[in-house]
Amino acid sequence: MSQSVVEVTAKDLQGPGVVACPNPKMELWSSHPKVYVDLSHEGEGRCPYCGTVYRLKAGEKLPSGH
């Protein structure tokens, strides 16, 4: 199975350091339940359902603070 990698920017975040999967750009966007993938650990996270890796684009920073 080939691994899909999606690069995201800070403006793509849908919460404090998270992105939603599946995302609207995916061909089968409704293929599994919506989950939030945490990027706060080293700027990368993997969807537990489809294995898509979400990676913060080079030079982008996660918002700081709570």
PDB file with SEQRES, HELIX, SHEET and CRYST1 records, atoms N, CA, C and O in Angstrom:
SEQRES   1 A   66  MET SER GLN SER VAL VAL GLU VAL THR ALA LYS ASP LEU          
SEQRES   2 A   66  GLN GLY PRO GLY VAL VAL ALA CYS PRO ASN PRO LYS MET          
SEQRES   3 A   66  GLU LEU TRP SER SER HIS PRO LYS VAL TYR VAL ASP LEU          
SEQRES   4 A   66  SER HIS GLU GLY GLU GLY ARG CYS PRO TYR CYS GLY THR          
SEQRES   5 A   66  VAL TYR ARG LEU LYS ALA GLY GLU LYS LEU PRO SER GLY          
SEQRES   6 A   66  HIS                                                          
HELIX    1 AA1 ALA A   10  ASP A   12  5                                   3    
SHEET    1 AA1 3 VAL A   5  VAL A   8  0                                        
SHEET    2 AA1 3 VAL A  53  LEU A  56  1                                        
SHEET    3 AA1 3 GLU A  44  ARG A  46 -1                                        
SHEET    1 AA2 2 VAL A  18  CYS A  21  0                                        
SHEET    2 AA2 2 VAL A  35  ASP A  38 -1                                        
CRYST1    1.000    1.000    1.000  90.00  90.00  90.00 P 1           1          
ATOM      1  N   MET A   1       0.844  -1.192   0.000  1.00  0.00           N  
ATOM      2  CA  MET A   1       0.000   0.000   0.000  1.00  0.00           C  
ATOM      3  C   MET A   1       0.878   1.240   0.000  1.00  0.00           C  
ATOM      4  O   MET A   1       1.764   1.378   0.844  1.00  0.00           O  
ATOM      5  N   SER A   2       0.637   2.138  -0.939  1.00  0.00           N  
ATOM      6  CA  SER A   2       1.456   3.341  -1.004  1.00  0.00           C  
ATOM      7  C   SER A   2       0.967   4.344   0.034  1.00  0.00           C  
ATOM      8  O   SER A   2      -0.227   4.449   0.315  1.00  0.00           O  
ATOM      9  N   GLN A   3       1.904   5.057   0.579  1.00  0.00           N  
ATOM     10  CA  GLN A   3       1.600   6.013   1.640  1.00  0.00           C  
ATOM     11  C   GLN A   3       1.352   7.383   1.035  1.00  0.00           C  
ATOM     12  O   GLN A   3       2.168   7.875   0.256  1.00  0.00           O  
ATOM     13  N   SER A   4       0.250   7.993   1.380  1.00  0.00           N  
ATOM     14  CA  SER A   4      -0.072   9.327   0.914  1.00  0.00           C  
ATOM     15  C   SER A   4       0.426  10.344   1.940  1.00  0.00           C  
ATOM     16  O   SER A   4       0.210  10.186   3.142  1.00  0.00           O  
ATOM     17  N   VAL A   5       1.093  11.385   1.451  1.00  0.00           N  
ATOM     18  CA  VAL A   5       1.576  12.442   2.322  1.00  0.00           C  
ATOM     19  C   VAL A   5       0.930  13.747   1.880  1.00  0.00           C  
ATOM     20  O   VAL A   5       0.984  14.111   0.706  1.00  0.00           O  
ATOM     21  N   VAL A   6       0.319  14.446   2.831  1.00  0.00           N  
ATOM     22  CA  VAL A   6      -0.323  15.723   2.554  1.00  0.00           C  
ATOM     23  C   VAL A   6       0.419  16.792   3.340  1.00  0.00           C  
ATOM     24  O   VAL A   6       0.510  16.720   4.566  1.00  0.00           O  
ATOM     25  N   GLU A   7       0.953  17.790   2.628  1.00  0.00           N  
ATOM     26  CA  GLU A   7       1.608  18.912   3.311  1.00  0.00           C  
ATOM     27  C   GLU A   7       0.555  19.964   3.607  1.00  0.00           C  
ATOM     28  O   GLU A   7      -0.241  20.319   2.738  1.00  0.00           O  
ATOM     29  N   VAL A   8       0.551  20.460   4.835  1.00  0.00           N  
ATOM     30  CA  VAL A   8      -0.426  21.458   5.254  1.00  0.00           C  
ATOM     31  C   VAL A   8       0.280  22.712   5.752  1.00  0.00           C  
ATOM     32  O   VAL A   8       1.442  22.677   6.156  1.00  0.00           O  
ATOM     33  N   THR A   9      -0.450  23.812   5.712  1.00  0.00           N  
ATOM     34  CA  THR A   9       0.067  25.074   6.246  1.00  0.00           C  
ATOM     35  C   THR A   9      -0.666  25.376   7.545  1.00  0.00           C  
ATOM     36  O   THR A   9      -1.655  24.722   7.875  1.00  0.00           O  
ATOM     37  N   ALA A  10      -0.187  26.348   8.266  1.00  0.00           N  
ATOM     38  CA  ALA A  10      -0.814  26.721   9.532  1.00  0.00           C  
ATOM     39  C   ALA A  10      -2.285  27.110   9.329  1.00  0.00           C  
ATOM     40  O   ALA A  10      -3.112  26.872  10.209  1.00  0.00           O  
ATOM     41  N   LYS A  11      -2.615  27.701   8.181  1.00  0.00           N  
ATOM     42  CA  LYS A  11      -4.010  28.105   7.940  1.00  0.00           C  
ATOM     43  C   LYS A  11      -4.932  26.910   7.670  1.00  0.00           C  
ATOM     44  O   LYS A  11      -6.154  27.047   7.736  1.00  0.00           O  
ATOM     45  N   ASP A  12      -4.356  25.745   7.368  1.00  0.00           N  
ATOM     46  CA  ASP A  12      -5.157  24.536   7.156  1.00  0.00           C  
ATOM     47  C   ASP A  12      -5.584  23.872   8.461  1.00  0.00           C  
ATOM     48  O   ASP A  12      -6.450  22.997   8.457  1.00  0.00           O  
ATOM     49  N   LEU A  13      -4.988  24.278   9.565  1.00  0.00           N  
ATOM     50  CA  LEU A  13      -5.297  23.671  10.860  1.00  0.00           C  
ATOM     51  C   LEU A  13      -6.749  23.930  11.233  1.00  0.00           C  
ATOM     52  O   LEU A  13      -7.280  25.013  10.983  1.00  0.00           O  
ATOM     53  N   GLN A  14      -7.385  22.936  11.831  1.00  0.00           N  
ATOM     54  CA  GLN A  14      -8.791  23.050  12.198  1.00  0.00           C  
ATOM     55  C   GLN A  14      -8.990  23.034  13.699  1.00  0.00           C  
ATOM     56  O   GLN A  14     -10.085  22.762  14.191  1.00  0.00           O  
ATOM     57  N   GLY A  15      -7.950  23.321  14.400  1.00  0.00           N  
ATOM     58  CA  GLY A  15      -7.959  23.351  15.851  1.00  0.00           C  
ATOM     59  C   GLY A  15      -6.533  23.571  16.297  1.00  0.00           C  
ATOM     60  O   GLY A  15      -5.670  23.845  15.463  1.00  0.00           O  
ATOM     61  N   PRO A  16      -6.256  23.462  17.580  1.00  0.00           N  
ATOM     62  CA  PRO A  16      -4.900  23.692  18.083  1.00  0.00           C  
ATOM     63  C   PRO A  16      -3.934  22.577  17.664  1.00  0.00           C  
ATOM     64  O   PRO A  16      -3.732  21.607  18.394  1.00  0.00           O  
ATOM     65  N   GLY A  17      -3.346  22.734  16.481  1.00  0.00           N  
ATOM     66  CA  GLY A  17      -2.360  21.772  16.003  1.00  0.00           C  
ATOM     67  C   GLY A  17      -2.942  20.518  15.381  1.00  0.00           C  
ATOM     68  O   GLY A  17      -2.270  19.488  15.338  1.00  0.00           O  
ATOM     69  N   VAL A  18      -4.185  20.579  14.894  1.00  0.00           N  
ATOM     70  CA  VAL A  18      -4.804  19.393  14.299  1.00  0.00           C  
ATOM     71  C   VAL A  18      -5.394  19.687  12.919  1.00  0.00           C  
ATOM     72  O   VAL A  18      -5.768  20.819  12.614  1.00  0.00           O  
ATOM     73  N   VAL A  19      -5.466  18.643  12.097  1.00  0.00           N  
ATOM     74  CA  VAL A  19      -6.155  18.695  10.812  1.00  0.00           C  
ATOM     75  C   VAL A  19      -7.162  17.539  10.784  1.00  0.00           C  
ATOM     76  O   VAL A  19      -6.998  16.541  11.486  1.00  0.00           O  
ATOM     77  N   ALA A  20      -8.191  17.688   9.971  1.00  0.00           N  
ATOM     78  CA  ALA A  20      -9.213  16.645   9.861  1.00  0.00           C  
ATOM     79  C   ALA A  20      -8.902  15.708   8.702  1.00  0.00           C  
ATOM     80  O   ALA A  20      -8.426  16.136   7.651  1.00  0.00           O  
ATOM     81  N   CYS A  21      -9.175  14.446   8.905  1.00  0.00           N  
ATOM     82  CA  CYS A  21      -9.060  13.442   7.852  1.00  0.00           C  
ATOM     83  C   CYS A  21     -10.334  12.612   7.899  1.00  0.00           C  
ATOM     84  O   CYS A  21     -10.768  12.243   8.990  1.00  0.00           O  
ATOM     85  N   PRO A  22     -10.948  12.304   6.771  1.00  0.00           N  
ATOM     86  CA  PRO A  22     -10.515  12.676   5.432  1.00  0.00           C  
ATOM     87  C   PRO A  22     -10.713  14.171   5.182  1.00  0.00           C  
ATOM     88  O   PRO A  22     -11.586  14.807   5.774  1.00  0.00           O  
ATOM     89  N   ASN A  23      -9.884  14.713   4.292  1.00  0.00           N  
ATOM     90  CA  ASN A  23     -10.016  16.128   3.979  1.00  0.00           C  
ATOM     91  C   ASN A  23     -10.829  16.274   2.692  1.00  0.00           C  
ATOM     92  O   ASN A  23     -10.919  15.324   1.914  1.00  0.00           O  
ATOM     93  N   PRO A  24     -11.420  17.441   2.457  1.00  0.00           N  
ATOM     94  CA  PRO A  24     -12.311  17.624   1.301  1.00  0.00           C  
ATOM     95  C   PRO A  24     -11.637  17.409  -0.057  1.00  0.00           C  
ATOM     96  O   PRO A  24     -12.329  17.188  -1.051  1.00  0.00           O  
ATOM     97  N   LYS A  25     -10.320  17.468  -0.119  1.00  0.00           N  
ATOM     98  CA  LYS A  25      -9.631  17.281  -1.396  1.00  0.00           C  
ATOM     99  C   LYS A  25      -9.446  15.806  -1.746  1.00  0.00           C  
ATOM    100  O   LYS A  25      -9.049  15.485  -2.866  1.00  0.00           O  
ATOM    101  N   MET A  26      -9.726  14.915  -0.812  1.00  0.00           N  
ATOM    102  CA  MET A  26      -9.568  13.484  -1.077  1.00  0.00           C  
ATOM    103  C   MET A  26     -10.676  12.994  -1.997  1.00  0.00           C  
ATOM    104  O   MET A  26     -11.823  13.430  -1.900  1.00  0.00           O  
ATOM    105  N   GLU A  27     -10.315  12.083  -2.887  1.00  0.00           N  
ATOM    106  CA  GLU A  27     -11.282  11.539  -3.836  1.00  0.00           C  
ATOM    107  C   GLU A  27     -12.441  10.862  -3.110  1.00  0.00           C  
ATOM    108  O   GLU A  27     -13.602  11.058  -3.470  1.00  0.00           O  
ATOM    109  N   LEU A  28     -12.132  10.080  -2.104  1.00  0.00           N  
ATOM    110  CA  LEU A  28     -13.164   9.400  -1.327  1.00  0.00           C  
ATOM    111  C   LEU A  28     -13.241  10.031   0.057  1.00  0.00           C  
ATOM    112  O   LEU A  28     -12.951   9.388   1.066  1.00  0.00           O  
ATOM    113  N   TRP A  29     -13.634  11.291   0.087  1.00  0.00           N  
ATOM    114  CA  TRP A  29     -13.592  12.054   1.336  1.00  0.00           C  
ATOM    115  C   TRP A  29     -14.489  11.478   2.421  1.00  0.00           C  
ATOM    116  O   TRP A  29     -14.308  11.780   3.600  1.00  0.00           O  
ATOM    117  N   SER A  30     -15.447  10.659   2.037  1.00  0.00           N  
ATOM    118  CA  SER A  30     -16.339  10.091   3.047  1.00  0.00           C  
ATOM    119  C   SER A  30     -16.016   8.619   3.317  1.00  0.00           C  
ATOM    120  O   SER A  30     -16.886   7.870   3.761  1.00  0.00           O  
ATOM    121  N   SER A  31     -14.799   8.204   3.058  1.00  0.00           N  
ATOM    122  CA  SER A  31     -14.442   6.784   3.152  1.00  0.00           C  
ATOM    123  C   SER A  31     -14.271   6.271   4.578  1.00  0.00           C  
ATOM    124  O   SER A  31     -14.290   5.058   4.790  1.00  0.00           O  
ATOM    125  N   HIS A  32     -14.107   7.145   5.554  1.00  0.00           N  
ATOM    126  CA  HIS A  32     -14.022   6.724   6.952  1.00  0.00           C  
ATOM    127  C   HIS A  32     -14.506   7.850   7.849  1.00  0.00           C  
ATOM    128  O   HIS A  32     -14.642   8.984   7.391  1.00  0.00           O  
ATOM    129  N   PRO A  33     -14.769   7.562   9.113  1.00  0.00           N  
ATOM    130  CA  PRO A  33     -15.231   8.620  10.025  1.00  0.00           C  
ATOM    131  C   PRO A  33     -14.208   9.750  10.126  1.00  0.00           C  
ATOM    132  O   PRO A  33     -13.003   9.523  10.022  1.00  0.00           O  
ATOM    133  N   LYS A  34     -14.698  10.944  10.325  1.00  0.00           N  
ATOM    134  CA  LYS A  34     -13.817  12.097  10.475  1.00  0.00           C  
ATOM    135  C   LYS A  34     -13.025  11.982  11.774  1.00  0.00           C  
ATOM    136  O   LYS A  34     -13.592  11.756  12.843  1.00  0.00           O  
ATOM    137  N   VAL A  35     -11.733  12.137  11.666  1.00  0.00           N  
ATOM    138  CA  VAL A  35     -10.854  12.131  12.831  1.00  0.00           C  
ATOM    139  C   VAL A  35      -9.944  13.341  12.742  1.00  0.00           C  
ATOM    140  O   VAL A  35      -9.725  13.888  11.661  1.00  0.00           O  
ATOM    141  N   TYR A  36      -9.422  13.751  13.875  1.00  0.00           N  
ATOM    142  CA  TYR A  36      -8.478  14.865  13.909  1.00  0.00           C  
ATOM    143  C   TYR A  36      -7.084  14.306  14.168  1.00  0.00           C  
ATOM    144  O   TYR A  36      -6.854  13.575  15.131  1.00  0.00           O  
ATOM    145  N   VAL A  37      -6.164  14.671  13.283  1.00  0.00           N  
ATOM    146  CA  VAL A  37      -4.792  14.184  13.358  1.00  0.00           C  
ATOM    147  C   VAL A  37      -3.938  15.266  13.999  1.00  0.00           C  
ATOM    148  O   VAL A  37      -3.893  16.399  13.518  1.00  0.00           O  
ATOM    149  N   ASP A  38      -3.267  14.918  15.075  1.00  0.00           N  
ATOM    150  CA  ASP A  38      -2.447  15.847  15.862  1.00  0.00           C  
ATOM    151  C   ASP A  38      -1.082  16.026  15.216  1.00  0.00           C  
ATOM    152  O   ASP A  38      -0.348  15.059  15.015  1.00  0.00           O  
ATOM    153  N   LEU A  39      -0.747  17.274  14.893  1.00  0.00           N  
ATOM    154  CA  LEU A  39       0.545  17.582  14.276  1.00  0.00           C  
ATOM    155  C   LEU A  39       1.517  18.219  15.261  1.00  0.00           C  
ATOM    156  O   LEU A  39       2.603  18.649  14.870  1.00  0.00           O  
ATOM    157  N   SER A  40       1.139  18.284  16.530  1.00  0.00           N  
ATOM    158  CA  SER A  40       1.967  18.998  17.499  1.00  0.00           C  
ATOM    159  C   SER A  40       3.255  18.257  17.869  1.00  0.00           C  
ATOM    160  O   SER A  40       4.141  18.833  18.500  1.00  0.00           O  
ATOM    161  N   HIS A  41       3.364  16.995  17.483  1.00  0.00           N  
ATOM    162  CA  HIS A  41       4.577  16.229  17.767  1.00  0.00           C  
ATOM    163  C   HIS A  41       5.421  16.160  16.501  1.00  0.00           C  
ATOM    164  O   HIS A  41       5.144  15.372  15.596  1.00  0.00           O  
ATOM    165  N   GLU A  42       6.438  16.982  16.453  1.00  0.00           N  
ATOM    166  CA  GLU A  42       7.369  17.018  15.325  1.00  0.00           C  
ATOM    167  C   GLU A  42       6.724  17.448  14.012  1.00  0.00           C  
ATOM    168  O   GLU A  42       7.274  17.186  12.943  1.00  0.00           O  
ATOM    169  N   GLY A  43       5.565  18.104  14.074  1.00  0.00           N  
ATOM    170  CA  GLY A  43       4.932  18.647  12.878  1.00  0.00           C  
ATOM    171  C   GLY A  43       4.372  17.610  11.926  1.00  0.00           C  
ATOM    172  O   GLY A  43       4.205  17.886  10.738  1.00  0.00           O  
ATOM    173  N   GLU A  44       4.078  16.413  12.433  1.00  0.00           N  
ATOM    174  CA  GLU A  44       3.603  15.347  11.569  1.00  0.00           C  
ATOM    175  C   GLU A  44       2.671  14.419  12.331  1.00  0.00           C  
ATOM    176  O   GLU A  44       2.833  14.213  13.534  1.00  0.00           O  
ATOM    177  N   GLY A  45       1.698  13.864  11.626  1.00  0.00           N  
ATOM    178  CA  GLY A  45       0.797  12.897  12.231  1.00  0.00           C  
ATOM    179  C   GLY A  45       0.203  11.991  11.177  1.00  0.00           C  
ATOM    180  O   GLY A  45       0.183  12.340   9.997  1.00  0.00           O  
ATOM    181  N   ARG A  46      -0.283  10.828  11.588  1.00  0.00           N  
ATOM    182  CA  ARG A  46      -0.831   9.832  10.662  1.00  0.00           C  
ATOM    183  C   ARG A  46      -2.276   9.512  11.028  1.00  0.00           C  
ATOM    184  O   ARG A  46      -2.612   9.354  12.201  1.00  0.00           O  
ATOM    185  N   CYS A  47      -3.118   9.420  10.011  1.00  0.00           N  
ATOM    186  CA  CYS A  47      -4.512   9.028  10.216  1.00  0.00           C  
ATOM    187  C   CYS A  47      -4.558   7.551  10.592  1.00  0.00           C  
ATOM    188  O   CYS A  47      -3.978   6.717   9.896  1.00  0.00           O  
ATOM    189  N   PRO A  48      -5.247   7.216  11.693  1.00  0.00           N  
ATOM    190  CA  PRO A  48      -5.314   5.816  12.105  1.00  0.00           C  
ATOM    191  C   PRO A  48      -6.183   4.946  11.190  1.00  0.00           C  
ATOM    192  O   PRO A  48      -6.078   3.720  11.225  1.00  0.00           O  
ATOM    193  N   TYR A  49      -7.036   5.566  10.376  1.00  0.00           N  
ATOM    194  CA  TYR A  49      -7.910   4.801   9.479  1.00  0.00           C  
ATOM    195  C   TYR A  49      -7.249   4.510   8.129  1.00  0.00           C  
ATOM    196  O   TYR A  49      -7.158   3.352   7.722  1.00  0.00           O  
ATOM    197  N   CYS A  50      -6.790   5.549   7.437  1.00  0.00           N  
ATOM    198  CA  CYS A  50      -6.305   5.350   6.065  1.00  0.00           C  
ATOM    199  C   CYS A  50      -4.788   5.430   5.938  1.00  0.00           C  
ATOM    200  O   CYS A  50      -4.242   5.115   4.881  1.00  0.00           O  
ATOM    201  N   GLY A  51      -4.094   5.849   7.006  1.00  0.00           N  
ATOM    202  CA  GLY A  51      -2.639   5.903   6.966  1.00  0.00           C  
ATOM    203  C   GLY A  51      -2.059   7.148   6.323  1.00  0.00           C  
ATOM    204  O   GLY A  51      -0.839   7.276   6.216  1.00  0.00           O  
ATOM    205  N   THR A  52      -2.919   8.073   5.889  1.00  0.00           N  
ATOM    206  CA  THR A  52      -2.416   9.310   5.291  1.00  0.00           C  
ATOM    207  C   THR A  52      -1.576  10.053   6.316  1.00  0.00           C  
ATOM    208  O   THR A  52      -1.976  10.205   7.470  1.00  0.00           O  
ATOM    209  N   VAL A  53      -0.413  10.514   5.886  1.00  0.00           N  
ATOM    210  CA  VAL A  53       0.475  11.285   6.753  1.00  0.00           C  
ATOM    211  C   VAL A  53       0.237  12.765   6.459  1.00  0.00           C  
ATOM    212  O   VAL A  53       0.278  13.199   5.308  1.00  0.00           O  
ATOM    213  N   TYR A  54      -0.009  13.517   7.505  1.00  0.00           N  
ATOM    214  CA  TYR A  54      -0.145  14.973   7.389  1.00  0.00           C  
ATOM    215  C   TYR A  54       1.114  15.582   7.959  1.00  0.00           C  
ATOM    216  O   TYR A  54       1.512  15.284   9.085  1.00  0.00           O  
ATOM    217  N   ARG A  55       1.741  16.445   7.165  1.00  0.00           N  
ATOM    218  CA  ARG A  55       3.023  17.033   7.557  1.00  0.00           C  
ATOM    219  C   ARG A  55       2.946  18.546   7.382  1.00  0.00           C  
ATOM    220  O   ARG A  55       2.486  19.047   6.357  1.00  0.00           O  
ATOM    221  N   LEU A  56       3.403  19.254   8.395  1.00  0.00           N  
ATOM    222  CA  LEU A  56       3.450  20.707   8.317  1.00  0.00           C  
ATOM    223  C   LEU A  56       4.492  21.105   7.282  1.00  0.00           C  
ATOM    224  O   LEU A  56       5.632  20.641   7.332  1.00  0.00           O  
ATOM    225  N   LYS A  57       4.111  21.946   6.362  1.00  0.00           N  
ATOM    226  CA  LYS A  57       4.992  22.392   5.285  1.00  0.00           C  
ATOM    227  C   LYS A  57       6.236  23.076   5.862  1.00  0.00           C  
ATOM    228  O   LYS A  57       6.158  23.752   6.888  1.00  0.00           O  
ATOM    229  N   ALA A  58       7.364  22.900   5.208  1.00  0.00           N  
ATOM    230  CA  ALA A  58       8.627  23.491   5.660  1.00  0.00           C  
ATOM    231  C   ALA A  58       8.472  24.999   5.866  1.00  0.00           C  
ATOM    232  O   ALA A  58       7.939  25.701   5.007  1.00  0.00           O  
ATOM    233  N   GLY A  59       8.937  25.478   6.996  1.00  0.00           N  
ATOM    234  CA  GLY A  59       8.870  26.895   7.313  1.00  0.00           C  
ATOM    235  C   GLY A  59       7.608  27.317   8.043  1.00  0.00           C  
ATOM    236  O   GLY A  59       7.551  28.420   8.587  1.00  0.00           O  
ATOM    237  N   GLU A  60       6.595  26.461   8.066  1.00  0.00           N  
ATOM    238  CA  GLU A  60       5.352  26.769   8.769  1.00  0.00           C  
ATOM    239  C   GLU A  60       5.515  26.468  10.265  1.00  0.00           C  
ATOM    240  O   GLU A  60       6.244  25.554  10.649  1.00  0.00           O  
ATOM    241  N   LYS A  61       4.847  27.226  11.071  1.00  0.00           N  
ATOM    242  CA  LYS A  61       4.906  27.049  12.517  1.00  0.00           C  
ATOM    243  C   LYS A  61       3.501  26.804  13.064  1.00  0.00           C  
ATOM    244  O   LYS A  61       2.529  27.404  12.606  1.00  0.00           O  
ATOM    245  N   LEU A  62       3.413  25.918  14.042  1.00  0.00           N  
ATOM    246  CA  LEU A  62       2.134  25.718  14.729  1.00  0.00           C  
ATOM    247  C   LEU A  62       1.889  26.914  15.646  1.00  0.00           C  
ATOM    248  O   LEU A  62       2.834  27.468  16.210  1.00  0.00           O  
ATOM    249  N   PRO A  63       0.628  27.315  15.798  1.00  0.00           N  
ATOM    250  CA  PRO A  63       0.322  28.395  16.733  1.00  0.00           C  
ATOM    251  C   PRO A  63       0.774  28.003  18.135  1.00  0.00           C  
ATOM    252  O   PRO A  63       0.642  26.845  18.530  1.00  0.00           O  
ATOM    253  N   SER A  64       1.297  28.944  18.873  1.00  0.00           N  
ATOM    254  CA  SER A  64       1.763  28.624  20.233  1.00  0.00           C  
ATOM    255  C   SER A  64       0.760  29.126  21.263  1.00  0.00           C  
ATOM    256  O   SER A  64      -0.095  29.962  20.972  1.00  0.00           O  
ATOM    257  N   GLY A  65       0.886  28.602  22.450  1.00  0.00           N  
ATOM    258  CA  GLY A  65       0.028  29.034  23.554  1.00  0.00           C  
ATOM    259  C   GLY A  65      -1.246  28.231  23.640  1.00  0.00           C  
ATOM    260  O   GLY A  65      -1.566  27.442  22.751  1.00  0.00           O  
ATOM    261  N   HIS A  66      -1.963  28.440  24.714  1.00  0.00           N  
ATOM    262  CA  HIS A  66      -3.235  27.750  24.937  1.00  0.00           C  
ATOM    263  C   HIS A  66      -4.335  28.752  25.111  1.00  0.00           C  
ATOM    264  O   HIS A  66      -5.489  28.374  25.310  1.00  0.00           O  
TER     265      HIS A  66                                                      
END                                                                             
